[in-house]
């Protein structure tokens, strides 16, 4: 099993309910966009080019995703390239408008996440492993790719392992409840 499969399976074990996955299609992009907005305001100009904290975070994240999977990494890099100019524009708004918009988007994104986990009846993955915060956007991308009919073998391996992990988590929860 590749590192990508391990990470996606672990994340998927907390996301087997279709309603939860659908809420993540809204919540995670909103959260990621809000973080880009919040970090696009901090930067320095180097040779007339503004290098922002957002660009640094996006570069590190893109490199991480590329190290896990070239196809997903390239798609995510394209998504970041499309999102950054809009987030940078938001970061140029007045302080109040920028903070209100960024924090508002962040809050709405998390509201979607928690509604999804209400349907799932399972806490978010990051509560057990903080790496879930980085895997979430990749999971949403993978789910979209799967829905479009691509990489079905990866999807099947991921789901089989996720179901095994979920069964173990549920069994452990049952043991704790009866103790």
Buried (B, 14 or more C-beta within 10 A) or exposed (E): EEEBBBBBBBBBBBBBBEEBBBBBBBBBBBBBBBBBBBBBBEBEEEEEEEBBBBBEBBEEBBEBBBEBBEBBBEBBBEBBEEBBEEBBEBBEBEEEEBBEBBEEBBEBBBBBBEBBBEBBEBEBBBEEEEEBBBBBBBBBBBBEBBEEEEBEEBBEBBBEBBBEBBEEBEEEEEEEEEE
